Amino acid sequence: MSRIGKMSIAIPAGVSFGCENHVVTVKGPKGTLERKISGSIDVKVEDGHIHLTPLDGEKETGALHGLYRALIAGMVKGVYEGYTKGLEIKGVGWKVAKQGNKLVLNVGYSHPIEFAEPEGIKLDCPSQTEITVSGVDKVLVGQVAADLRAIRVPEPYHGYGIRYKGEHVEHKEGKTSGKGKK
């Protein structure tokens, strides 16, 4: 049995939880999330806590037990607090601006890149070199942040590119002239 799957999930005040026909629904002040779960896992609510129990002893069920517990915990936190991911742009003359529901990125290409705001995600630009991705779905927030980063991945020689806040990019030494070698 999964150690993570055994842990219960506390339901905060203002969050409602329901499970019908193996579809988990979590509603909170920030929004609503739904997820279909495997039929081999039972979900119960007791004393304001969510408990997941596997219905058989299969190896795959044990793996899904911990996975679904982590996903449901993420859903509960998302509808209660929300998730944010920060990105920063490093490069000479590189900048980002928000126009309506799109981000316009000038990141060293011959043309500006337009990135539309997906449904359920809010994109902000606190400054010309910062992007904040926020939403209730942890998976979607991470995917949108990864998609933005993939527009211009940080390169190791000068460090130019779009990176996560706090991400360390290992710098490589450039080519040497070869002078002094015989």
C-alpha positions as CSV (number, residue, x, y, z in Angstrom):
1,M,0.0,0.0,0.0
2,S,1.2,3.5,-0.8
3,R,2.6,5.6,2.0
4,I,1.4,8.8,0.4
5,G,-2.0,7.2,-0.4
6,K,-2.5,6.3,3.3
7,M,-2.4,10.0,4.4
8,S,-5.7,11.7,4.7
9,I,-6.5,15.1,3.1
10,A,-8.1,17.8,5.3
11,I,-10.9,19.7,3.7
12,P,-10.6,23.4,4.5
13,A,-13.6,25.6,5.4
14,G,-15.4,26.9,2.3
15,V,-14.4,23.8,0.2
16,S,-17.0,21.2,-0.8
17,F,-16.0,17.7,-2.0
18,G,-18.1,15.1,-3.8
19,C,-17.4,11.8,-5.6
20,E,-20.0,10.2,-7.9
21,N,-19.4,7.5,-10.5
22,H,-15.7,7.7,-9.9
23,V,-15.6,11.4,-10.8
24,V,-14.2,13.6,-8.0
25,T,-15.5,17.2,-7.8
26,V,-13.9,19.9,-5.6
27,K,-15.5,23.3,-5.3
28,G,-14.0,26.3,-3.5
29,P,-13.7,30.1,-3.4
30,K,-11.3,30.1,-6.4
31,G,-13.2,27.7,-8.7
32,T,-14.2,24.1,-9.4
33,L,-12.2,21.2,-10.5
34,E,-13.2,17.7,-11.6
35,R,-11.1,14.5,-12.2
36,K,-12.1,10.9,-13.1
37,I,-10.4,8.3,-11.0
38,S,-9.8,4.6,-11.4
39,G,-12.6,2.2,-10.3
40,S,-10.2,0.2,-8.2
41,I,-9.9,3.0,-5.6
42,D,-12.6,4.0,-3.1
43,V,-12.9,7.6,-1.9
44,K,-14.7,8.4,1.4
45,V,-15.1,11.6,3.4
46,E,-15.0,11.1,7.2
47,D,-14.8,13.9,9.8
48,G,-13.8,16.6,7.3
49,H,-11.0,14.4,5.9
50,I,-10.8,12.6,2.5
51,H,-9.5,9.0,2.7
52,L,-8.5,6.8,-0.3
53,T,-8.4,3.0,-0.1
54,P,-7.4,0.5,-2.8
55,L,-10.0,-2.2,-3.5
56,D,-7.6,-4.8,-4.6
57,G,-3.9,-5.7,-4.1
58,E,-2.7,-5.2,-7.6
59,K,0.6,-3.4,-8.1
60,E,-0.9,-0.9,-10.5
61,T,-3.6,0.0,-8.0
62,G,-1.0,0.7,-5.3
63,A,0.8,3.1,-7.7
64,L,-2.5,4.8,-8.6
65,H,-3.4,5.0,-4.9
66,G,-0.6,7.5,-4.2
67,L,-1.1,9.3,-7.5
68,Y,-4.8,10.0,-6.9
69,R,-4.2,11.1,-3.3
70,A,-1.6,13.6,-4.5
71,L,-3.9,14.8,-7.4
72,I,-6.9,15.3,-5.1
73,A,-4.7,17.1,-2.5
74,G,-3.6,19.4,-5.3
75,M,-7.2,20.0,-6.4
76,V,-8.2,20.9,-2.8
77,K,-5.3,23.3,-2.4
78,G,-5.9,24.8,-5.8
79,V,-9.6,25.7,-5.3
80,Y,-8.8,27.1,-1.8
81,E,-5.5,29.0,-2.4
82,G,-4.6,28.7,-6.1
83,Y,-1.2,28.2,-7.7
84,T,1.3,30.6,-9.2
85,K,4.5,30.1,-11.1
86,G,7.0,32.9,-11.9
87,L,9.1,33.3,-15.0
88,E,11.9,35.8,-15.7
89,I,13.3,37.0,-19.1
90,K,17.1,37.5,-19.4
91,G,18.4,39.1,-22.6
92,V,19.5,42.5,-24.0
93,G,16.4,44.3,-25.1
94,W,14.1,41.4,-24.4
95,K,10.7,42.2,-22.9
96,V,7.1,41.1,-22.4
97,A,3.9,43.0,-22.4
98,K,0.2,42.1,-22.0
99,Q,-2.3,43.1,-24.7
100,G,-5.8,42.1,-23.8
101,N,-5.7,38.4,-23.1
102,K,-2.4,37.8,-24.9
103,L,1.2,38.1,-24.0
104,V,3.5,39.7,-26.6
105,L,7.1,38.5,-26.1
106,N,10.1,40.2,-27.8
107,V,12.8,37.6,-27.1
108,G,15.4,37.9,-29.8
109,Y,13.4,36.7,-32.8
110,S,12.8,38.8,-35.9
111,H,9.1,39.1,-34.9
112,P,7.2,39.3,-31.6
113,I,5.7,36.1,-30.3
114,E,2.0,36.2,-29.2
115,F,0.9,33.8,-26.5
116,A,-2.9,33.5,-25.9
117,E,-4.1,33.1,-22.3
118,P,-5.6,29.6,-22.0
119,E,-9.0,29.1,-20.3
120,G,-8.6,28.8,-16.5
121,I,-5.2,30.6,-16.5
122,K,-4.3,34.2,-15.7
123,L,-1.1,35.7,-17.1
124,D,0.3,38.9,-15.6
125,C,3.4,41.0,-16.3
126,P,4.5,42.8,-13.1
127,S,7.5,44.2,-15.1
128,Q,8.8,44.1,-18.6
129,T,11.0,41.1,-17.7
130,E,8.7,39.0,-15.5
131,I,5.7,36.8,-16.1
132,T,3.3,35.3,-13.5
133,V,1.2,32.3,-14.4
134,S,-1.7,31.7,-11.9
135,G,-4.7,29.4,-11.8
136,V,-6.5,26.7,-9.7
137,D,-5.2,23.7,-11.6
138,K,-1.7,22.8,-10.6
139,V,-1.1,20.7,-13.7
140,L,-2.3,23.4,-16.1
141,V,-0.3,26.2,-14.4
142,G,2.9,24.1,-14.7
143,Q,2.2,23.2,-18.3
144,V,1.5,26.8,-19.4
145,A,4.7,27.9,-17.6
146,A,6.7,25.1,-19.4
147,D,5.2,26.2,-22.7
148,L,6.2,29.8,-22.1
149,R,9.7,28.7,-21.1
150,A,10.0,26.6,-24.3
151,I,9.6,29.7,-26.5
152,R,13.2,30.6,-25.6
153,V,15.0,28.0,-23.4
154,P,17.9,29.5,-21.4
155,E,21.2,29.0,-23.2
156,P,24.3,28.1,-21.2
157,Y,26.8,30.6,-22.6
158,H,25.3,34.0,-21.8
159,G,22.2,32.8,-19.8
160,Y,19.7,34.5,-22.3
161,G,16.2,33.0,-22.3
162,I,13.1,32.5,-20.3
163,R,13.6,30.8,-17.0
164,Y,11.6,30.0,-13.9
165,K,12.1,32.3,-11.0
166,G,15.0,31.1,-8.9
167,E,16.2,28.6,-11.6
168,H,20.0,28.3,-11.8
169,V,21.4,28.0,-15.3
170,E,24.8,26.4,-15.4
171,H,27.2,28.6,-17.4
172,K,29.7,27.0,-19.8
173,E,33.1,28.4,-20.7
174,G,33.3,29.8,-24.3
175,K,35.8,28.8,-26.9
176,T,39.4,29.9,-26.2
177,S,41.7,31.3,-28.9
178,G,44.3,28.5,-28.7
179,K,47.2,31.0,-28.4
180,G,50.2,29.7,-26.6
181,K,49.7,26.1,-27.7
182,K,52.5,24.5,-29.8
